């Protein structure tokens, strides 16, 4: 495995990114290009369904 002489890059901003090789860091997605996360009604419905299912399973297990 090839390693760079310099193990960190102070311009990377985050310690994990600084530890990555330069060719990997160049492929990182810039913050502006990342999609915005949106919570939809289907997400809330799925979360509520999973929460209720786990609650019922634990309640049945305890009884």
HTML snippet that shows the backbone in 3Dmol.js (N, CA, C, O; Angstrom):
<script src="https://3Dmol.org/build/3Dmol-min.js"></script>
<div id="view" style="width:600px;height:400px;position:relative"></div>
<script>
const pdb = `
ATOM      1  N   UNK A   1       0.846  -1.178   0.000  1.00  0.00           N
ATOM      2  CA  UNK A   1       0.000   0.000   0.000  1.00  0.00           C
ATOM      3  C   UNK A   1       0.889   1.238   0.000  1.00  0.00           C
ATOM      4  O   UNK A   1       1.825   1.334   0.793  1.00  0.00           O
ATOM      5  N   UNK A   2       0.594   2.192  -0.896  1.00  0.00           N
ATOM      6  CA  UNK A   2       1.365   3.429  -0.964  1.00  0.00           C
ATOM      7  C   UNK A   2       0.790   4.442   0.000  1.00  0.00           C
ATOM      8  O   UNK A   2      -0.428   4.583   0.117  1.00  0.00           O
ATOM      9  N   UNK A   3       1.661   5.141   0.682  1.00  0.00           N
ATOM     10  CA  UNK A   3       1.232   6.204   1.592  1.00  0.00           C
ATOM     11  C   UNK A   3       1.945   7.490   1.223  1.00  0.00           C
ATOM     12  O   UNK A   3       3.067   7.472   0.715  1.00  0.00           O
ATOM     13  N   UNK A   4       1.294   8.582   1.480  1.00  0.00           N
ATOM     14  CA  UNK A   4       1.911   9.880   1.240  1.00  0.00           C
ATOM     15  C   UNK A   4       2.923  10.178   2.341  1.00  0.00           C
ATOM     16  O   UNK A   4       2.816   9.662   3.454  1.00  0.00           O
ATOM     17  N   UNK A   5       3.908  11.017   2.018  1.00  0.00           N
ATOM     18  CA  UNK A   5       4.862  11.425   3.042  1.00  0.00           C
ATOM     19  C   UNK A   5       4.173  12.229   4.129  1.00  0.00           C
ATOM     20  O   UNK A   5       4.466  12.063   5.313  1.00  0.00           O
ATOM     21  N   UNK A   6       3.265  13.094   3.730  1.00  0.00           N
ATOM     22  CA  UNK A   6       2.522  13.893   4.693  1.00  0.00           C
ATOM     23  C   UNK A   6       1.243  13.127   5.020  1.00  0.00           C
ATOM     24  O   UNK A   6       0.463  12.803   4.124  1.00  0.00           O
ATOM     25  N   UNK A   7       1.031  12.839   6.293  1.00  0.00           N
ATOM     26  CA  UNK A   7      -0.104  12.004   6.665  1.00  0.00           C
ATOM     27  C   UNK A   7      -1.393  12.793   6.868  1.00  0.00           C
ATOM     28  O   UNK A   7      -2.479  12.215   6.849  1.00  0.00           O
ATOM     29  N   UNK A   8      -1.286  14.097   7.063  1.00  0.00           N
ATOM     30  CA  UNK A   8      -2.495  14.890   7.266  1.00  0.00           C
ATOM     31  C   UNK A   8      -2.482  16.113   6.370  1.00  0.00           C
ATOM     32  O   UNK A   8      -1.441  16.516   5.849  1.00  0.00           O
ATOM     33  N   UNK A   9      -3.655  16.693   6.202  1.00  0.00           N
ATOM     34  CA  UNK A   9      -3.809  17.899   5.399  1.00  0.00           C
ATOM     35  C   UNK A   9      -4.650  18.879   6.199  1.00  0.00           C
ATOM     36  O   UNK A   9      -5.830  18.622   6.440  1.00  0.00           O
ATOM     37  N   UNK A  10      -4.071  19.989   6.612  1.00  0.00           N
ATOM     38  CA  UNK A  10      -4.780  20.941   7.459  1.00  0.00           C
ATOM     39  C   UNK A  10      -5.922  21.637   6.732  1.00  0.00           C
ATOM     40  O   UNK A  10      -6.834  22.150   7.380  1.00  0.00           O
ATOM     41  N   UNK A  11      -5.893  21.668   5.415  1.00  0.00           N
ATOM     42  CA  UNK A  11      -6.962  22.329   4.660  1.00  0.00           C
ATOM     43  C   UNK A  11      -8.216  21.465   4.565  1.00  0.00           C
ATOM     44  O   UNK A  11      -9.257  21.949   4.120  1.00  0.00           O
ATOM     45  N   UNK A  12      -8.141  20.207   4.968  1.00  0.00           N
ATOM     46  CA  UNK A  12      -9.298  19.316   4.862  1.00  0.00           C
ATOM     47  C   UNK A  12     -10.398  19.707   5.846  1.00  0.00           C
ATOM     48  O   UNK A  12     -11.573  19.474   5.564  1.00  0.00           O
ATOM     49  N   UNK A  13     -10.054  20.290   6.983  1.00  0.00           N
ATOM     50  CA  UNK A  13     -11.063  20.790   7.918  1.00  0.00           C
ATOM     51  C   UNK A  13     -11.478  19.800   8.980  1.00  0.00           C
ATOM     52  O   UNK A  13     -11.685  20.199  10.125  1.00  0.00           O
ATOM     53  N   UNK A  14     -11.606  18.545   8.659  1.00  0.00           N
ATOM     54  CA  UNK A  14     -12.035  17.542   9.625  1.00  0.00           C
ATOM     55  C   UNK A  14     -10.916  16.514   9.774  1.00  0.00           C
ATOM     56  O   UNK A  14     -10.285  16.148   8.782  1.00  0.00           O
ATOM     57  N   UNK A  15     -10.656  16.036  11.011  1.00  0.00           N
ATOM     58  CA  UNK A  15      -9.547  15.088  11.210  1.00  0.00           C
ATOM     59  C   UNK A  15      -9.655  13.823  10.351  1.00  0.00           C
ATOM     60  O   UNK A  15      -8.644  13.314   9.867  1.00  0.00           O
ATOM     61  N   UNK A  16     -10.869  13.321  10.165  1.00  0.00           N
ATOM     62  CA  UNK A  16     -11.022  12.122   9.343  1.00  0.00           C
ATOM     63  C   UNK A  16     -10.670  12.409   7.887  1.00  0.00           C
ATOM     64  O   UNK A  16      -9.958  11.630   7.253  1.00  0.00           O
ATOM     65  N   UNK A  17     -11.169  13.532   7.353  1.00  0.00           N
ATOM     66  CA  UNK A  17     -10.841  13.890   5.977  1.00  0.00           C
ATOM     67  C   UNK A  17      -9.348  14.152   5.814  1.00  0.00           C
ATOM     68  O   UNK A  17      -8.773  13.839   4.772  1.00  0.00           O
ATOM     69  N   UNK A  18      -8.725  14.718   6.826  1.00  0.00           N
ATOM     70  CA  UNK A  18      -7.296  15.007   6.751  1.00  0.00           C
ATOM     71  C   UNK A  18      -6.472  13.727   6.690  1.00  0.00           C
ATOM     72  O   UNK A  18      -5.375  13.721   6.132  1.00  0.00           O
ATOM     73  N   UNK A  19      -6.992  12.645   7.260  1.00  0.00           N
ATOM     74  CA  UNK A  19      -6.237  11.392   7.270  1.00  0.00           C
ATOM     75  C   UNK A  19      -6.379  10.606   5.964  1.00  0.00           C
ATOM     76  O   UNK A  19      -5.638   9.649   5.740  1.00  0.00           O
ATOM     77  N   UNK A  20      -7.317  10.996   5.102  1.00  0.00           N
ATOM     78  CA  UNK A  20      -7.523  10.287   3.839  1.00  0.00           C
ATOM     79  C   UNK A  20      -6.473  10.683   2.807  1.00  0.00           C
ATOM     80  O   UNK A  20      -5.958  11.800   2.841  1.00  0.00           O
ATOM     81  N   UNK A  21      -6.156   9.775   1.895  1.00  0.00           N
ATOM     82  CA  UNK A  21      -5.218  10.117   0.821  1.00  0.00           C
ATOM     83  C   UNK A  21      -5.792  11.212  -0.080  1.00  0.00           C
ATOM     84  O   UNK A  21      -7.011  11.364  -0.164  1.00  0.00           O
ATOM     85  N   UNK A  22      -4.932  11.971  -0.751  1.00  0.00           N
ATOM     86  CA  UNK A  22      -5.413  13.094  -1.572  1.00  0.00           C
ATOM     87  C   UNK A  22      -6.380  12.673  -2.676  1.00  0.00           C
ATOM     88  O   UNK A  22      -7.332  13.401  -2.953  1.00  0.00           O
ATOM     89  N   UNK A  23      -6.167  11.525  -3.314  1.00  0.00           N
ATOM     90  CA  UNK A  23      -7.045  11.138  -4.422  1.00  0.00           C
ATOM     91  C   UNK A  23      -8.449  10.784  -3.930  1.00  0.00           C
ATOM     92  O   UNK A  23      -9.407  10.901  -4.694  1.00  0.00           O
ATOM     93  N   UNK A  24      -8.592  10.364  -2.700  1.00  0.00           N
ATOM     94  CA  UNK A  24      -9.916  10.083  -2.131  1.00  0.00           C
ATOM     95  C   UNK A  24     -10.596  11.397  -1.739  1.00  0.00           C
ATOM     96  O   UNK A  24     -11.792  11.575  -1.969  1.00  0.00           O
ATOM     97  N   UNK A  25      -9.829  12.314  -1.147  1.00  0.00           N
ATOM     98  CA  UNK A  25     -10.370  13.602  -0.705  1.00  0.00           C
ATOM     99  C   UNK A  25     -10.890  14.425  -1.880  1.00  0.00           C
ATOM    100  O   UNK A  25     -11.866  15.159  -1.726  1.00  0.00           O
ATOM    101  N   UNK A  26     -10.266  14.319  -3.038  1.00  0.00           N
ATOM    102  CA  UNK A  26     -10.705  15.083  -4.206  1.00  0.00           C
ATOM    103  C   UNK A  26     -12.081  14.644  -4.675  1.00  0.00           C
ATOM    104  O   UNK A  26     -12.809  15.443  -5.264  1.00  0.00           O
ATOM    105  N   UNK A  27     -12.455  13.399  -4.430  1.00  0.00           N
ATOM    106  CA  UNK A  27     -13.738  12.886  -4.878  1.00  0.00           C
ATOM    107  C   UNK A  27     -14.861  13.171  -3.881  1.00  0.00           C
ATOM    108  O   UNK A  27     -16.019  12.851  -4.147  1.00  0.00           O
ATOM    109  N   UNK A  28     -14.529  13.767  -2.745  1.00  0.00           N
ATOM    110  CA  UNK A  28     -15.555  14.066  -1.740  1.00  0.00           C
ATOM    111  C   UNK A  28     -16.559  15.066  -2.292  1.00  0.00           C
ATOM    112  O   UNK A  28     -16.199  15.978  -3.036  1.00  0.00           O
ATOM    113  N   UNK A  29     -17.803  14.888  -1.926  1.00  0.00           N
ATOM    114  CA  UNK A  29     -18.875  15.768  -2.406  1.00  0.00           C
ATOM    115  C   UNK A  29     -18.833  17.073  -1.618  1.00  0.00           C
ATOM    116  O   UNK A  29     -18.835  17.038  -0.387  1.00  0.00           O
ATOM    117  N   UNK A  30     -18.796  18.223  -2.290  1.00  0.00           N
ATOM    118  CA  UNK A  30     -18.817  19.489  -1.553  1.00  0.00           C
ATOM    119  C   UNK A  30     -20.161  19.686  -0.847  1.00  0.00           C
ATOM    120  O   UNK A  30     -21.177  19.114  -1.243  1.00  0.00           O
ATOM    121  N   UNK A  31     -20.143  20.498   0.196  1.00  0.00           N
ATOM    122  CA  UNK A  31     -21.338  20.699   1.018  1.00  0.00           C
ATOM    123  C   UNK A  31     -22.480  21.286   0.196  1.00  0.00           C
ATOM    124  O   UNK A  31     -23.637  20.934   0.423  1.00  0.00           O
ATOM    125  N   UNK A  32     -22.187  22.161  -0.740  1.00  0.00           N
ATOM    126  CA  UNK A  32     -23.240  22.792  -1.528  1.00  0.00           C
ATOM    127  C   UNK A  32     -23.933  21.796  -2.450  1.00  0.00           C
ATOM    128  O   UNK A  32     -25.094  22.005  -2.801  1.00  0.00           O
ATOM    129  N   UNK A  33     -23.254  20.713  -2.858  1.00  0.00           N
ATOM    130  CA  UNK A  33     -23.828  19.762  -3.805  1.00  0.00           C
ATOM    131  C   UNK A  33     -24.664  18.683  -3.128  1.00  0.00           C
ATOM    132  O   UNK A  33     -25.347  17.919  -3.811  1.00  0.00           O
ATOM    133  N   UNK A  34     -24.625  18.605  -1.812  1.00  0.00           N
ATOM    134  CA  UNK A  34     -25.379  17.572  -1.105  1.00  0.00           C
ATOM    135  C   UNK A  34     -26.871  17.878  -1.163  1.00  0.00           C
ATOM    136  O   UNK A  34     -27.278  19.034  -1.049  1.00  0.00           O
ATOM    137  N   UNK A  35     -27.684  16.841  -1.340  1.00  0.00           N
ATOM    138  CA  UNK A  35     -29.134  17.079  -1.361  1.00  0.00           C
ATOM    139  C   UNK A  35     -29.647  17.416   0.033  1.00  0.00           C
ATOM    140  O   UNK A  35     -29.123  16.924   1.033  1.00  0.00           O
ATOM    141  N   UNK A  36     -30.662  18.246   0.092  1.00  0.00           N
ATOM    142  CA  UNK A  36     -31.247  18.609   1.380  1.00  0.00           C
ATOM    143  C   UNK A  36     -32.166  17.487   1.831  1.00  0.00           C
ATOM    144  O   UNK A  36     -32.913  16.922   1.032  1.00  0.00           O
ATOM    145  N   UNK A  37     -32.106  17.174   3.110  1.00  0.00           N
ATOM    146  CA  UNK A  37     -32.951  16.117   3.653  1.00  0.00           C
ATOM    147  C   UNK A  37     -34.331  16.685   3.941  1.00  0.00           C
ATOM    148  O   UNK A  37     -34.471  17.732   4.573  1.00  0.00           O
ATOM    149  N   UNK A  38     -35.331  15.986   3.472  1.00  0.00           N
ATOM    150  CA  UNK A  38     -36.703  16.409   3.705  1.00  0.00           C
ATOM    151  C   UNK A  38     -37.462  15.255   4.326  1.00  0.00           C
ATOM    152  O   UNK A  38     -37.361  14.117   3.869  1.00  0.00           O
ATOM    153  N   UNK A  39     -38.212  15.544   5.354  1.00  0.00           N
ATOM    154  CA  UNK A  39     -39.033  14.538   6.005  1.00  0.00           C
ATOM    155  C   UNK A  39     -40.411  14.565   5.361  1.00  0.00           C
ATOM    156  O   UNK A  39     -41.087  15.594   5.348  1.00  0.00           O
ATOM    157  N   UNK A  40     -40.811  13.428   4.831  1.00  0.00           N
ATOM    158  CA  UNK A  40     -42.105  13.349   4.168  1.00  0.00           C
ATOM    159  C   UNK A  40     -43.123  12.680   5.086  1.00  0.00           C
ATOM    160  O   UNK A  40     -42.777  12.137   6.136  1.00  0.00           O
ATOM    161  N   UNK A  41     -44.351  12.730   4.677  1.00  0.00           N
ATOM    162  CA  UNK A  41     -45.431  12.088   5.435  1.00  0.00           C
ATOM    163  C   UNK A  41     -45.197  10.578   5.506  1.00  0.00           C
ATOM    164  O   UNK A  41     -45.516   9.943   6.511  1.00  0.00           O
ATOM    165  N   UNK A  42     -44.644  10.010   4.442  1.00  0.00           N
ATOM    166  CA  UNK A  42     -44.360   8.564   4.415  1.00  0.00           C
ATOM    167  C   UNK A  42     -43.267   8.210   5.429  1.00  0.00           C
ATOM    168  O   UNK A  42     -43.318   7.142   6.039  1.00  0.00           O
ATOM    169  N   UNK A  43     -42.278   9.094   5.616  1.00  0.00           N
ATOM    170  CA  UNK A  43     -41.233   8.868   6.615  1.00  0.00           C
ATOM    171  C   UNK A  43     -41.824   8.842   8.020  1.00  0.00           C
ATOM    172  O   UNK A  43     -41.495   7.971   8.824  1.00  0.00           O
ATOM    173  N   UNK A  44     -42.694   9.797   8.307  1.00  0.00           N
ATOM    174  CA  UNK A  44     -43.314   9.871   9.630  1.00  0.00           C
ATOM    175  C   UNK A  44     -44.197   8.647   9.863  1.00  0.00           C
ATOM    176  O   UNK A  44     -44.209   8.076  10.954  1.00  0.00           O
ATOM    177  N   UNK A  45     -44.935   8.252   8.826  1.00  0.00           N
ATOM    178  CA  UNK A  45     -45.807   7.082   8.940  1.00  0.00           C
ATOM    179  C   UNK A  45     -44.980   5.817   9.209  1.00  0.00           C
ATOM    180  O   UNK A  45     -45.354   5.002  10.052  1.00  0.00           O
ATOM    181  N   UNK A  46     -43.871   5.652   8.506  1.00  0.00           N
ATOM    182  CA  UNK A  46     -43.000   4.495   8.710  1.00  0.00           C
ATOM    183  C   UNK A  46     -42.392   4.473  10.094  1.00  0.00           C
ATOM    184  O   UNK A  46     -42.318   3.419  10.726  1.00  0.00           O
ATOM    185  N   UNK A  47     -41.954   5.631  10.574  1.00  0.00           N
ATOM    186  CA  UNK A  47     -41.388   5.704  11.917  1.00  0.00           C
ATOM    187  C   UNK A  47     -42.438   5.361  12.964  1.00  0.00           C
ATOM    188  O   UNK A  47     -42.166   4.598  13.890  1.00  0.00           O
ATOM    189  N   UNK A  48     -43.643   5.925  12.822  1.00  0.00           N
ATOM    190  CA  UNK A  48     -44.711   5.659  13.785  1.00  0.00           C
ATOM    191  C   UNK A  48     -45.096   4.182  13.771  1.00  0.00           C
ATOM    192  O   UNK A  48     -45.338   3.599  14.828  1.00  0.00           O
ATOM    193  N   UNK A  49     -45.154   3.579  12.604  1.00  0.00           N
ATOM    194  CA  UNK A  49     -45.490   2.166  12.503  1.00  0.00           C
ATOM    195  C   UNK A  49     -44.438   1.306  13.191  1.00  0.00           C
ATOM    196  O   UNK A  49     -44.786   0.377  13.919  1.00  0.00           O
ATOM    197  N   UNK A  50     -43.169   1.596  12.976  1.00  0.00           N
ATOM    198  CA  UNK A  50     -42.094   0.837  13.615  1.00  0.00           C
ATOM    199  C   UNK A  50     -42.106   1.043  15.123  1.00  0.00           C
ATOM    200  O   UNK A  50     -41.886   0.095  15.877  1.00  0.00           O
ATOM    201  N   UNK A  51     -42.361   2.274  15.575  1.00  0.00           N
ATOM    202  CA  UNK A  51     -42.407   2.571  17.003  1.00  0.00           C
ATOM    203  C   UNK A  51     -43.528   1.797  17.682  1.00  0.00           C
ATOM    204  O   UNK A  51     -43.321   1.181  18.728  1.00  0.00           O
ATOM    205  N   UNK A  52     -44.709   1.829  17.089  1.00  0.00           N
ATOM    206  CA  UNK A  52     -45.858   1.134  17.674  1.00  0.00           C
ATOM    207  C   UNK A  52     -45.622  -0.372  17.667  1.00  0.00           C
ATOM    208  O   UNK A  52     -45.947  -1.049  18.642  1.00  0.00           O
ATOM    209  N   UNK A  53     -45.064  -0.904  16.585  1.00  0.00           N
ATOM    210  CA  UNK A  53     -44.798  -2.336  16.512  1.00  0.00           C
ATOM    211  C   UNK A  53     -43.810  -2.778  17.591  1.00  0.00           C
ATOM    212  O   UNK A  53     -44.008  -3.813  18.227  1.00  0.00           O
ATOM    213  N   UNK A  54     -42.754  -2.001  17.797  1.00  0.00           N
ATOM    214  CA  UNK A  54     -41.783  -2.332  18.849  1.00  0.00           C
ATOM    215  C   UNK A  54     -42.408  -2.201  20.233  1.00  0.00           C
ATOM    216  O   UNK A  54     -42.154  -3.025  21.112  1.00  0.00           O
ATOM    217  N   UNK A  55     -43.224  -1.170  20.428  1.00  0.00           N
ATOM    218  CA  UNK A  55     -43.888  -0.977  21.718  1.00  0.00           C
ATOM    219  C   UNK A  55     -44.808  -2.162  22.027  1.00  0.00           C
ATOM    220  O   UNK A  55     -44.813  -2.671  23.148  1.00  0.00           O
ATOM    221  N   UNK A  56     -45.578  -2.594  21.042  1.00  0.00           N
ATOM    222  CA  UNK A  56     -46.483  -3.732  21.234  1.00  0.00           C
ATOM    223  C   UNK A  56     -45.686  -5.001  21.503  1.00  0.00           C
ATOM    224  O   UNK A  56     -46.060  -5.782  22.379  1.00  0.00           O
ATOM    225  N   UNK A  57     -44.598  -5.226  20.775  1.00  0.00           N
ATOM    226  CA  UNK A  57     -43.782  -6.425  20.973  1.00  0.00           C
ATOM    227  C   UNK A  57     -43.181  -6.458  22.374  1.00  0.00           C
ATOM    228  O   UNK A  57     -43.187  -7.504  23.022  1.00  0.00           O
ATOM    229  N   UNK A  58     -42.665  -5.334  22.845  1.00  0.00           N
ATOM    230  CA  UNK A  58     -42.084  -5.287  24.193  1.00  0.00           C
ATOM    231  C   UNK A  58     -43.167  -5.467  25.249  1.00  0.00           C
ATOM    232  O   UNK A  58     -42.948  -6.159  26.243  1.00  0.00           O
ATOM    233  N   UNK A  59     -44.318  -4.863  25.053  1.00  0.00           N
ATOM    234  CA  UNK A  59     -45.420  -4.997  26.000  1.00  0.00           C
ATOM    235  C   UNK A  59     -45.888  -6.449  26.088  1.00  0.00           C
ATOM    236  O   UNK A  59     -46.126  -6.954  27.185  1.00  0.00           O
ATOM    237  N   UNK A  60     -46.020  -7.110  24.969  1.00  0.00           N
ATOM    238  CA  UNK A  60     -46.427  -8.526  24.967  1.00  0.00           C
ATOM    239  C   UNK A  60     -45.352  -9.375  25.634  1.00  0.00           C
ATOM    240  O   UNK A  60     -45.679 -10.307  26.369  1.00  0.00           O
ATOM    241  N   UNK A  61     -44.096  -9.078  25.399  1.00  0.00           N
ATOM    242  CA  UNK A  61     -42.996  -9.836  26.003  1.00  0.00           C
ATOM    243  C   UNK A  61     -43.005  -9.683  27.524  1.00  0.00           C
ATOM    244  O   UNK A  61     -42.772 -10.656  28.242  1.00  0.00           O
ATOM    245  N   UNK A  62     -43.269  -8.488  28.018  1.00  0.00           N
ATOM    246  CA  UNK A  62     -43.272  -8.237  29.471  1.00  0.00           C
ATOM    247  C   UNK A  62     -44.444  -8.941  30.138  1.00  0.00           C
ATOM    248  O   UNK A  62     -44.292  -9.487  31.231  1.00  0.00           O
ATOM    249  N   UNK A  63     -45.608  -8.938  29.501  1.00  0.00           N
ATOM    250  CA  UNK A  63     -46.777  -9.563  30.107  1.00  0.00           C
ATOM    251  C   UNK A  63     -46.611 -11.039  30.037  1.00  0.00           C
ATOM    252  O   UNK A  63     -47.483 -11.780  30.492  1.00  0.00           O
TER     253      UNK A  63
END
`;
const viewer = $3Dmol.createViewer("view");
viewer.addModel(pdb, "pdb");
viewer.setStyle({}, {cartoon: {color: "spectrum"}});
viewer.zoomTo();
viewer.render();
</script>
